[in-house]
Amino acid sequence: MNNTHNPIAVRIENIQKIWIKTRENHPKAQIFSMVCFTEDYPLADGFVRLESSAYGKSEDSFIGFIIDFYDKKDFYTTIIEQWILGFEEDLKKNPDWKWEDFAYFKTALPEIGKLNIASLKDFYIKMLLSFKEFEAKKGNLLIVTFLIKKVSNHDLLRESIKELGDLLPHNIGFLFLDYKERQLYKEMITSFKEKGIIIEIPNQNINKAYQEIATQGNPNDPQVRFRKCLFEIGEAAKDKKQERVKELGNELIDISKSTGEISFWASSYLIYASFLFQFKDEKEFIHQLLDKGIKITAPLYKEKEDIAGILLQLLSYKGSHYSIMGKPDLAINYFLQQVAIAKEIEQEMQVINGYNYALLLAVKKRDGQYTEILNDAFDYGYALTDSTLKIINFTFIANSYLENNPKIGSAEKETIANRMTAIFGAGWKDNPKQIARQIQAEYQPSNI
């Protein structure tokens, strides 16, 4: 594959070269932390995806996972589950694969929740060894790559990784993707001595790559013109050039309208408004833009999924901006509109997000509206499956329900708490506090 003219591919190739050189210079290393600038993360992710495919350049074999960390047992259980379920999906595309022990591991999967931590670690290492034998490649490392996004306890995560790292066979390695702003694994990697290496990825200037891509093609093509305009408005907003932002925002709308694509046109109002959020004297104009986008999408959201997605974002932005302006009643109204639309089109994550935002605003009053929203939110979320709940932020709602509903008895409380523990781990009550802090930081009235 010749990607010399693709700016993203060129940058991913840079990371491939860094990896290969690191492996050559440190042959005894097995525990790696690849640290990049936050904006360059898509390149690190692209590197892992490419190396996991037939187009990888390294002799090593890569398998990647994205997970959250709640507690030690949940971590070990999750990495086992994801491996087995991931292989099961791959097996559908490659029915000729013959991993002889897979049937055993799959059969054991429903029971792993009953295992203690020591047994889970043993199970995981046995599974890796068996898979490595199935792979039948010699002289390389099987690199298990992790991007761990949410972390409830940093010390416990590092302890969990250290315990697994000490058990790793010589032909298996771990790679942890991290950000320079976070540096979560630095001390732990150092503790492994020659077995651990931190790989620093220089600034790849990904924004320049995006701009190069955006300007490729026919300059008269509306899509090319739109992408070029989008980068220019981003630069203008970064430099706080208010009038230039408005000039380019109007151009975005004109370009998108000329295509005749409704979702494209409506999204331009959303994008334009978002770039004006930082300007205090544009409050009314921001809502005028969002209202125009809503007017375009509201009659059509039931017909097309992409239009429904834009409408949900427009409603969420309305709620967010009213929250920033210190108008909680209006904000709650729009978040609940988001909830209603999301329920219609069965977008569970958007339903829960809308409820989370509405509750955080309503909690200050603790009136009948708060109780009604909380009960509705809990009833909706609790009825979802465990697998669905695991990927959405339901813990804030569940914890609020347990703490603020005097009508539920101790037996029901215990049942709810046990289910949350089974899904999110023993530290599940720490997560609601993190969610609340995150939402408050995003929508503080003092931001405007």
C-alpha positions, 0 to 999 in steps of 0.5 A, a space after each residue: 500500500 502506497 500512502 505517501 500522499 496521505 498525511 495521516 498515513 505518513 504520521 502513523 508510519 512515523 509511529 511504526 518506525 518509532 516502535 520498530 526502533 524501540 523493539 530493536 534497542 530494547 529486546 528485553 522490554 515487555 511492558 510499554 507505555 506509548 505517550 503522545 499529545 492528546 490531539 495525536 491520540 487518533 494516530 496512536 490508535 491508528 498505529 495499533 489498528 494498522 499493526 493489528 491488521 495484515 498491513 502491519 510492519 512490525 513482527 509483533 502481533 497486536 490486539 487492542 482493547 478500550 476499557 474503563 477501570 473501576 476496581 481490580 476484580 472488574 478489570 481482570 474480569 473485563 479483559 477476559 470477557 473482551 478477549 473471548 467475546 472479541 475472538 468469537 466475533 472474529 471467528 464469524 469472519 474466519 471460520 477456519 481458525 482453530 484455537 483448540 482451547 477456545 471452547 473451554 474458555 468460552 464455556 468457563 466465561 459465565 462462571 468467571 465472576 465467581 473466581 477470586 482475584 488470584 484465580 482470575 489472573 491465572 485464568 487470564 495468563 493461561 488464556 494468553 499462553 494458549 492464544 499465543 500457541 494458537 497464533 504459532 508465531 515464533 520470535 515475536 511478542 504478542 502485544 496486548 494493547 490497552 487504552 484505559 479511559 476512565 480510572 476510578 483509582 490510579 494506584 489500584 490500576 497500577 497495582 493491577 497491571 504490575 501484578 499481571 506484568 510480573 506474571 507475563 510469559 517471555 513472548 507476551 507484552 503489554 502496551 498502554 496508550 497514554 497522554 503526555 498530560 496524564 502520564 499515568 503509567 510512568 512510575 509503574 513502567 520504571 519499576 519494571 526496569 529493563 522490562 519496561 519502556 516509555 515510548 515518547 511520541 513527538 508532536 505529530 501536528 495532526 491538525 496540519 494533517 487534517 488541514 492538508 486532507 481538507 484542502 485536497 480535491 476540487 476546490 469548487 466541490 462543496 465538501 472541500 469548500 466546507 472542510 476548508 472553511 471549517 478549519 479556518 473558522 476553528 483557527 479564527 475561534 482559537 485566535 478569538 477573532 469574533 467577526 471572522 468567526 461570524 463571516 466564516 459561519 455564514 459561509 459554512 451555512 451557505 455552502 452546506 445549504 447549496 448541497 441540498 442535504 438536510 443533515 449537512 445544512 442543519 449541522 452547519 448551524 450547530 457548528 457555527 453556534 458552538 464556535 460562538 460559545 466563547 463570546 459573551 455578547 453572542 448569547 441571543 444569536 447562538 440560540 437563534 442559530 440553534 433554533 434554525 437548526 431545530 426548525 430544519 430537523 424537527 419535521 424529519 428526524 423520524 425518517 432519517 437517523 442522521 437527521 435525528 442525531 443532529 436534532 439531539 445535538 441541537 437540543 443538548 446544545 440549547 440546554 447546555 448554553 442555557 445552563 451556562 447562562 444561569 437559566 436552569 429551568 430552560 436548560 432542564 426543559 431542553 434536556 428533557 426534550 432531548 430525552 423524549 426524542 432519544 426515547 422515540 428513536 431508541 438511543 439509550 445513551 442519549 436518553 441517559 445523558 439527557 437525564 444526567 444533565 437535567 438531574 444535575 440542574 434540578 437537584 439544586 431545587 429538590 422539588 417535585 420536578 427533581 423527584 419526577 425526573 429522578 424516578 423516570 430516569 431510574 425506571 428507564 435505565 434500570 430496565 436496560 440490560 447489564 451489557 447496555 448499562 455498562 457502556 453508559 453513565 447510569 451510576 449517577 442516576 442509580 446512586 441519586 435514586 438510592 440516596 434520595 428516594 425515601 420510599 424504597 426499602 432496605 431489601 430493594 436498596 440492597 438489590 439495586 446496589 448489588 446489581 450496580 456492583 456486579 456491573 461496575 465493580 465495588 467502587 461504583 459509587 465513586 463514578 457518580 461523583 466523577 460524572 457530576 464533577 465533569 458535568 459541572 465543569 462543562 456547564 458552569 455559569 461562570 464560563 460565560 
